[in-house]
Amino acid sequence: MRVACVLITHLRAKVELRRQPHLRATPAVIADRATGKPVVVDALPAASGVAAGMTLEEALSRRPDTTVLEADEPAYRRVFQQALTALQGISDRVEGAELGTAYVGLDGLEALHGGEVALVRALREALPRDLAPRIGVAEAKFPAFVAARTGRGPEAATVPDDAAGFLAPRTIDLLPLSRDVHEGLLRFGLHSMGAVAAMRVELLIDQFGNEGERAWELCQGIDDSPLVPLATEEAVVERIPLPFASTSLALVLAGVDTLLKRAFARPVARGRYASRAELACLLHGAPPWEKAFHFRQGVGSWEGASRILRRLLEDDHPEAPVEELLLELGGLGEGAGEQAGLFPDVREGRERRLAEVERQLQARLEGGPALYRMAPIAPWHPAPEMRVLQVPIDPSGRDAMRPLALPTPVAVEEGAEGQPVAVELERGWQRVTRIEDRWSFDLWWLPAPLKRAYYRVSREDGRQVTLFRDQREERWYQQAC
């Protein structure tokens, strides 16, 4: 049984950093008070010397400057469940173990992805980048777990055929043993898995019973525990990074429409009705914004889902700048849903015709998006590239939304007061004969602040061009309009 262990280390800490990114350089621990005496369940990277399992009292005695965060286990489980759902989009055999640990069956899927390396890469890319999963691959679950736990770097760790040799130098701390058995092995001087494997199994059974035999088998690389797939409803997960962080509701709605098109274009969702949708927005400088939407009648098209989500989001939407969107479409079923009206929807018919034209053009152009929709986002914005986005019409395409009117760097000769007197364009240097207009703005409060001084100038060939000096980068650009 070929299996991958997908391990999200410090899941709780990563969820808290999503919510409060300003704590990244702050020593902080996450404490659980549910068991009476507060216990540290995770620590943020800056809290060196503190580890999970310590009492909160011990942690604070070691690091008095530590910030204490209260554990939010429902939020951690929700993020882990979203990760499991995303992995189910790659394999139909996904098992969720303890929080942050998943096992994925790989047998029979290699050919679909072009080999095991590509398959493992797909597992990694299915999860949000900030979760930074470690992946180990082996013929059984325990060696795969050890490979993921001890691996370093972004590449998957693959256990060789000699699993016992791979496990031999590893500490027995990685064995799933009770505290009594673990302490007993240490008293006998058995600190590594190789030392345990070298023992006679009968001696371990006499001393520790069934746990002793289990420990010996695992150290030999023998693990016959089956992979138990999750029995969950079918769901589709899609995500998209936004071209820039923004509070624009129009930008969020354009992103939601793109995700809905992708979700309903997936084979598992075609011709089926969804009973719920969950939207997560990763925000700049604020905790993630999450909202669940339930459809009283199943919705069988992206247009129907969009109408409902748009209406609800207009009343309740993120207030902080949104950087990335994640959508889960769930409760997929074959039953009756929202019925089509007596008269066909003109807009839906137009969308279908455009999608068909797109497919025909792609066939002629040998791939790649051919048609795009212009989505107004913030027509009032002083930076032209943030006013309109270019969105692919093809719902199955993975092209991200892209801004239009992007500025391009140019060489400019400045006058005594910093004004442009010559500019190098496609036909070489051109003198500036007249400054027709000038204006400036300083959007210091944006996630990526903008401070520009604009000039609309006439060139010596009679044409006009719009230039601006980025006063943060101290560089000149030509602004496309």
VMD Tcl script that draws the C-alpha trace (Angstrom):
set ca {
  {0.00 0.00 0.00}
  {1.66 3.20 -1.16}
  {0.72 5.99 1.21}
  {1.66 9.61 1.79}
  {1.60 11.27 5.19}
  {0.68 14.95 4.88}
  {1.82 16.60 8.10}
  {0.93 20.18 8.99}
  {3.23 20.96 11.88}
  {2.19 23.64 14.38}
  {-1.26 23.90 12.81}
  {-2.64 25.88 15.74}
  {0.20 28.41 15.56}
  {-0.25 28.82 11.80}
  {-3.97 29.47 12.22}
  {-3.26 32.11 14.87}
  {-0.68 33.78 12.62}
  {-3.33 34.00 9.91}
  {-5.50 35.87 12.36}
  {-2.77 38.01 13.91}
  {0.22 38.25 11.56}
  {1.72 41.01 13.70}
  {2.60 38.31 16.29}
  {5.12 36.60 13.98}
  {8.09 38.12 15.82}
  {6.42 37.97 19.25}
  {7.01 35.10 21.70}
  {3.52 33.66 22.18}
  {2.00 30.36 23.26}
  {-1.44 28.83 22.80}
  {-2.90 27.54 26.05}
  {-5.76 25.10 26.60}
  {-7.61 25.53 29.89}
  {-10.26 22.89 29.21}
  {-8.53 20.22 31.30}
  {-8.28 22.39 34.43}
  {-4.58 23.13 34.71}
  {-3.62 25.29 31.69}
  {-1.38 23.42 29.25}
  {0.57 24.75 26.28}
  {-0.73 23.09 23.09}
  {1.45 25.03 20.63}
  {3.95 27.86 20.45}
  {4.64 30.52 17.84}
  {8.11 30.52 16.19}
  {9.52 33.34 18.34}
  {8.74 31.49 21.60}
  {12.02 29.59 21.73}
  {12.49 27.30 24.70}
  {8.77 26.63 25.06}
  {7.11 23.49 23.70}
  {3.70 21.85 23.59}
  {2.95 19.73 26.64}
  {4.40 22.17 29.16}
  {2.17 23.65 31.77}
  {1.46 27.31 31.22}
  {3.15 28.05 34.54}
  {6.38 26.38 33.38}
  {6.27 28.18 30.01}
  {5.88 31.58 31.66}
  {8.69 30.84 34.09}
  {11.00 30.18 31.14}
  {9.76 33.12 29.05}
  {8.12 35.78 31.26}
  {7.63 38.00 28.17}
  {5.39 35.42 26.51}
  {1.97 36.43 25.17}
  {-0.75 33.89 26.02}
  {-3.39 33.06 23.38}
  {-6.47 31.06 24.29}
  {-6.86 27.88 22.23}
  {-9.70 27.95 19.70}
  {-10.03 24.25 18.93}
  {-13.17 24.57 16.74}
  {-11.31 26.99 14.44}
  {-8.28 24.67 14.26}
  {-10.46 21.67 13.44}
  {-12.29 23.70 10.79}
  {-9.03 24.59 9.04}
  {-7.89 20.96 9.24}
  {-11.21 19.78 7.80}
  {-10.79 22.22 4.92}
  {-7.34 20.76 4.31}
  {-8.75 17.21 4.30}
  {-11.45 18.25 1.84}
  {-8.82 19.79 -0.43}
  {-6.79 16.54 -0.32}
  {-9.93 14.60 -1.24}
  {-9.90 16.54 -4.50}
  {-6.67 14.67 -5.33}
  {-7.36 11.22 -3.85}
  {-10.53 9.42 -2.82}
  {-8.62 7.73 0.03}
  {-7.85 10.34 2.69}
  {-7.70 9.55 6.39}
  {-7.64 12.22 9.05}
  {-5.65 11.22 12.12}
  {-4.82 13.60 14.95}
  {-5.02 17.32 14.24}
  {-2.62 18.22 11.42}
  {-1.89 14.64 10.30}
  {-3.50 13.08 7.23}
  {-2.78 9.91 5.29}
  {-3.47 9.71 1.56}
  {-3.63 6.53 -0.52}
  {-1.55 6.87 -3.69}
  {-2.00 3.48 -5.40}
  {-3.46 3.80 -8.90}
  {-3.28 7.59 -9.05}
  {0.27 8.01 -10.35}
  {-0.71 7.63 -14.00}
  {-3.38 10.33 -13.69}
  {-0.79 12.88 -12.57}
  {2.22 11.82 -14.61}
  {4.08 9.95 -11.87}
  {4.41 9.88 -8.11}
  {6.47 13.08 -7.92}
  {3.76 15.05 -9.73}
  {1.06 13.40 -7.59}
  {2.80 14.42 -4.37}
  {3.27 17.93 -5.76}
  {-0.48 18.09 -6.41}
  {-1.13 17.16 -2.76}
  {1.12 19.99 -1.61}
  {-0.40 22.54 -3.98}
  {-3.93 21.59 -2.90}
  {-3.26 23.15 0.51}
  {-2.81 26.83 1.34}
  {0.81 27.88 1.13}
  {0.90 29.22 4.69}
  {0.19 25.73 6.09}
  {3.56 24.58 4.65}
  {2.84 20.83 4.86}
  {5.60 18.23 5.12}
  {5.04 15.05 3.12}
  {6.50 11.58 3.60}
  {5.90 8.65 1.24}
  {6.30 4.95 2.13}
  {4.70 1.54 1.84}
  {2.98 1.91 5.22}
  {1.58 4.67 7.40}
  {4.15 4.76 10.22}
  {7.29 5.00 8.04}
  {5.52 7.70 5.99}
  {4.78 9.62 9.20}
  {8.40 9.43 10.36}
  {9.60 10.59 6.93}
  {7.25 13.60 7.07}
  {8.14 14.35 10.69}
  {11.90 14.27 10.16}
  {12.03 15.65 6.62}
  {13.29 19.12 5.89}
  {12.61 21.47 3.02}
  {9.70 21.62 0.58}
  {10.41 18.30 -1.17}
  {8.70 15.09 -0.07}
  {10.79 12.56 1.86}
  {10.52 9.06 0.39}
  {11.33 6.01 2.52}
  {13.66 3.56 0.74}
  {12.95 -0.16 0.40}
  {14.92 -0.81 3.60}
  {12.40 0.85 5.92}
  {14.06 -0.60 9.04}
  {17.38 0.95 8.04}
  {15.66 4.29 7.47}
  {14.01 4.16 10.90}
  {17.03 2.87 12.85}
  {18.62 6.22 13.80}
  {15.29 7.87 14.68}
  {14.33 8.60 18.27}
  {11.71 6.48 20.02}
  {9.88 9.73 20.81}
  {8.20 9.26 17.42}
  {6.67 5.91 18.42}
  {2.95 6.02 19.37}
  {3.52 4.58 22.85}
  {2.03 5.18 26.25}
  {4.12 7.23 28.65}
  {4.88 4.18 30.85}
  {6.22 2.11 27.93}
  {8.24 5.04 26.61}
  {9.86 5.61 30.01}
  {10.47 1.87 30.36}
  {12.34 1.69 27.05}
  {14.52 4.63 28.11}
  {15.34 2.89 31.43}
  {16.63 -0.07 29.41}
  {18.83 2.28 27.38}
  {16.75 1.94 24.19}
  {16.84 5.46 22.79}
  {16.62 4.76 19.04}
  {14.32 2.66 16.90}
  {17.31 0.65 15.73}
  {18.04 -0.33 19.33}
  {14.43 -1.45 19.82}
  {14.47 -3.41 16.53}
  {17.66 -5.22 17.62}
  {15.94 -6.61 20.73}
  {14.30 -10.02 20.81}
  {10.60 -9.42 20.45}
  {9.85 -11.98 23.19}
  {11.71 -9.86 25.74}
  {9.71 -6.77 24.80}
  {6.45 -8.70 25.02}
  {7.37 -10.05 28.47}
  {8.17 -6.56 29.69}
  {5.55 -4.41 27.96}
  {2.91 -6.79 26.60}
  {1.16 -5.98 23.31}
  {2.63 -2.48 23.24}
  {6.12 -3.96 23.31}
  {5.35 -6.14 20.29}
  {3.79 -3.20 18.46}
  {6.85 -1.05 19.16}
  {9.16 -3.78 17.79}
  {7.09 -4.17 14.61}
  {6.99 -0.43 13.95}
  {10.77 -0.14 14.42}
  {11.15 -2.93 11.85}
  {9.08 -0.88 9.41}
  {6.11 -3.23 9.76}
  {2.78 -1.44 9.94}
  {-0.29 -3.28 8.70}
  {-2.83 -0.76 9.98}
  {-5.26 -0.02 7.14}
  {-5.95 3.40 5.67}
  {-9.51 4.31 6.68}
  {-10.92 6.88 4.23}
  {-13.08 9.69 5.53}
  {-16.80 9.16 5.17}
  {-17.67 12.74 4.27}
  {-19.94 14.43 1.81}
  {-18.58 15.32 -1.58}
  {-17.33 18.86 -1.82}
  {-15.34 21.02 -4.22}
  {-12.69 23.44 -2.98}
  {-11.34 26.28 -5.12}
  {-9.04 29.16 -4.20}
  {-7.71 32.24 -5.95}
  {-5.22 34.93 -4.92}
  {-6.36 38.45 -5.72}
  {-4.03 40.63 -7.82}
  {-3.82 43.12 -4.96}
  {-5.22 43.41 -1.44}
  {-8.34 45.56 -1.46}
  {-11.49 46.36 0.50}
  {-13.47 46.63 -2.76}
  {-16.63 44.53 -2.57}
  {-16.68 44.46 -6.38}
  {-13.27 42.75 -6.35}
  {-14.46 40.15 -3.84}
  {-17.62 39.49 -5.89}
  {-15.59 39.09 -9.09}
  {-13.38 36.59 -7.29}
  {-16.39 34.69 -5.91}
  {-17.91 34.46 -9.40}
  {-14.63 33.08 -10.76}
  {-14.49 30.45 -7.99}
  {-18.13 29.46 -8.50}
  {-17.54 28.99 -12.24}
  {-14.55 26.78 -11.53}
  {-16.40 24.77 -8.88}
  {-19.46 24.05 -11.02}
  {-17.20 23.21 -14.00}
  {-15.52 20.41 -12.02}
  {-16.70 16.94 -13.16}
  {-17.91 16.04 -9.65}
  {-20.27 19.06 -9.62}
  {-21.62 19.00 -13.17}
  {-25.35 18.39 -13.29}
  {-25.55 18.27 -9.47}
  {-27.05 20.55 -6.86}
  {-25.12 22.14 -3.99}
  {-26.81 22.73 -0.65}
  {-24.12 24.90 0.93}
  {-21.11 27.08 0.24}
  {-18.38 28.28 2.59}
  {-16.29 31.34 1.79}
  {-13.01 32.20 3.52}
  {-11.20 35.48 2.89}
  {-7.55 35.80 3.91}
  {-7.14 39.40 5.01}
  {-4.20 41.76 5.25}
  {-3.38 42.49 8.87}
  {-6.52 40.87 10.28}
  {-7.85 37.38 11.14}
  {-9.46 35.45 8.26}
  {-13.10 36.24 7.52}
  {-15.28 33.14 7.14}
  {-18.95 32.70 6.36}
  {-21.17 29.71 5.61}
  {-24.10 29.98 3.18}
  {-26.92 27.43 3.12}
  {-29.28 27.15 0.16}
  {-32.89 26.32 1.02}
  {-33.12 24.63 -2.36}
  {-30.14 23.00 -4.00}
  {-28.41 25.25 -6.54}
  {-27.28 23.65 -9.78}
  {-25.46 26.49 -11.53}
  {-22.85 29.09 -10.72}
  {-25.26 31.83 -11.80}
  {-27.87 30.74 -9.25}
  {-25.29 30.49 -6.47}
  {-23.84 33.87 -7.45}
  {-27.20 35.62 -7.14}
  {-27.63 34.32 -3.59}
  {-24.07 34.99 -2.43}
  {-24.02 38.47 -3.94}
  {-27.21 39.44 -2.12}
  {-25.89 38.18 1.22}
  {-22.38 39.60 0.80}
  {-23.76 43.07 0.12}
  {-25.08 43.06 3.71}
  {-22.13 41.29 5.36}
  {-18.63 41.36 3.86}
  {-15.01 41.75 5.01}
  {-13.97 45.22 6.12}
  {-10.19 44.65 5.94}
  {-8.25 44.32 2.64}
  {-8.76 40.87 1.10}
  {-5.69 39.05 -0.29}
  {-7.02 35.59 -1.16}
  {-10.35 33.79 -1.49}
  {-11.19 30.15 -0.75}
  {-14.58 28.65 -1.63}
  {-15.94 25.24 -0.66}
  {-19.06 24.03 -2.46}
  {-20.65 21.18 -0.50}
  {-23.71 19.04 -0.05}
  {-23.56 17.92 -3.69}
  {-26.53 15.75 -4.55}
  {-28.63 14.45 -7.40}
  {-31.96 15.52 -5.92}
  {-34.24 18.30 -7.02}
  {-32.95 21.81 -6.64}
  {-33.81 25.27 -7.75}
  {-35.83 24.84 -10.91}
  {-35.26 26.89 -14.03}
  {-37.85 29.54 -14.75}
  {-40.45 29.29 -17.51}
  {-38.42 31.65 -19.67}
  {-34.73 31.14 -20.27}
  {-32.30 33.53 -18.57}
  {-30.79 35.68 -21.33}
  {-27.60 36.24 -19.33}
  {-27.09 32.51 -18.72}
  {-27.62 31.79 -22.41}
  {-25.04 34.41 -23.32}
  {-22.57 32.91 -20.85}
  {-22.98 29.46 -22.38}
  {-22.47 30.80 -25.91}
  {-19.34 32.67 -24.85}
  {-17.99 29.54 -23.16}
  {-18.57 27.54 -26.37}
  {-16.82 30.21 -28.47}
  {-13.93 30.15 -25.98}
  {-13.57 26.37 -26.35}
  {-13.55 26.63 -30.14}
  {-10.92 29.39 -30.07}
  {-8.75 27.43 -27.65}
  {-8.85 24.44 -29.99}
  {-7.69 26.61 -32.89}
  {-5.07 28.44 -30.85}
  {-3.82 25.19 -29.28}
  {-4.57 26.06 -25.69}
  {-4.53 29.07 -23.43}
  {-7.40 31.44 -22.61}
  {-8.67 33.39 -25.60}
  {-11.55 35.47 -24.25}
  {-11.67 37.62 -21.14}
  {-14.31 39.63 -19.36}
  {-13.61 43.13 -18.09}
  {-14.76 43.43 -14.48}
  {-15.00 46.99 -13.07}
  {-13.62 46.90 -9.54}
  {-13.04 50.46 -8.36}
  {-13.69 52.98 -11.17}
  {-12.96 55.82 -8.74}
  {-9.46 54.59 -7.83}
  {-6.66 57.09 -8.59}
  {-4.36 54.27 -9.80}
  {-5.74 53.15 -13.22}
  {-4.49 49.55 -12.88}
  {-6.78 49.05 -9.88}
  {-9.98 50.10 -11.63}
  {-10.68 47.12 -13.92}
  {-9.68 43.45 -13.88}
  {-9.33 40.99 -16.75}
  {-11.09 37.71 -15.89}
  {-10.89 34.57 -18.11}
  {-14.24 33.44 -19.49}
  {-13.21 29.77 -19.47}
  {-14.39 28.48 -16.06}
  {-11.94 25.57 -16.09}
  {-8.96 27.84 -16.73}
  {-6.51 28.47 -13.91}
  {-5.46 31.89 -15.09}
  {-5.76 34.35 -12.23}
  {-7.59 37.63 -12.49}
  {-5.20 40.26 -13.82}
  {-5.27 44.05 -13.64}
  {-5.35 46.13 -16.80}
  {-3.45 49.33 -17.56}
  {-0.35 48.12 -15.77}
  {2.44 50.73 -15.70}
  {5.76 49.96 -17.40}
  {9.17 51.28 -16.32}
  {10.67 53.98 -18.54}
  {13.83 56.09 -18.54}
  {13.14 59.79 -17.91}
  {15.46 62.78 -17.86}
  {14.45 65.13 -15.07}
  {14.56 68.91 -15.01}
  {15.71 71.16 -12.19}
  {12.42 70.74 -10.30}
  {12.16 67.00 -10.90}
  {9.76 67.37 -13.84}
  {10.21 65.18 -16.96}
  {12.08 66.91 -19.81}
  {12.73 63.84 -21.99}
  {11.52 60.25 -22.08}
  {12.91 57.12 -23.78}
  {10.11 55.27 -25.61}
  {9.89 52.72 -28.42}
  {11.43 55.12 -30.98}
  {14.21 56.34 -28.74}
  {14.45 59.52 -26.73}
  {11.74 62.16 -27.17}
  {11.87 65.66 -25.75}
  {8.94 66.84 -23.64}
  {7.60 70.01 -25.30}
  {4.84 70.78 -22.83}
  {3.39 69.52 -19.52}
  {-0.35 69.41 -20.14}
  {-1.41 68.40 -16.64}
  {0.02 67.23 -13.35}
  {-1.44 65.67 -10.22}
  {-0.33 63.47 -7.35}
  {-1.64 61.22 -4.58}
  {-0.33 59.46 -1.48}
  {-2.30 56.34 -0.50}
  {-0.21 55.62 2.57}
  {-2.90 53.50 4.29}
  {-3.02 50.74 1.64}
  {-1.41 47.33 2.33}
  {1.02 48.24 -0.48}
  {1.18 52.07 -0.15}
  {1.22 54.16 -3.33}
  {2.79 57.61 -3.63}
  {2.94 58.96 -7.17}
  {3.44 62.23 -9.01}
  {1.73 62.15 -12.44}
  {2.49 64.18 -15.58}
  {0.54 64.16 -18.84}
  {3.02 65.51 -21.35}
  {3.26 66.30 -25.07}
  {6.25 64.89 -26.94}
  {8.12 66.52 -29.78}
  {6.34 64.22 -32.27}
  {3.01 65.73 -31.16}
  {1.74 62.73 -29.22}
  {0.82 62.71 -25.54}
  {1.92 60.24 -22.88}
  {1.15 59.87 -19.19}
  {4.15 59.40 -16.89}
  {4.46 59.14 -13.14}
  {7.29 59.09 -10.68}
  {6.90 56.47 -7.96}
  {8.10 58.46 -4.97}
  {8.63 55.39 -2.85}
  {10.71 53.48 -5.39}
  {12.12 56.67 -6.93}
  {11.49 55.27 -10.42}
  {9.60 56.52 -13.49}
  {6.77 54.65 -15.20}
  {4.54 55.09 -18.22}
  {0.92 54.67 -17.25}
  {-1.24 52.73 -19.66}
  {-4.77 54.08 -19.85}
}
mol new
graphics top color blue
foreach p $ca { graphics top sphere $p radius 0.5 }
foreach p [lrange $ca 0 end-1] q [lrange $ca 1 end] { graphics top cylinder $p $q radius 0.2 }
display resetview
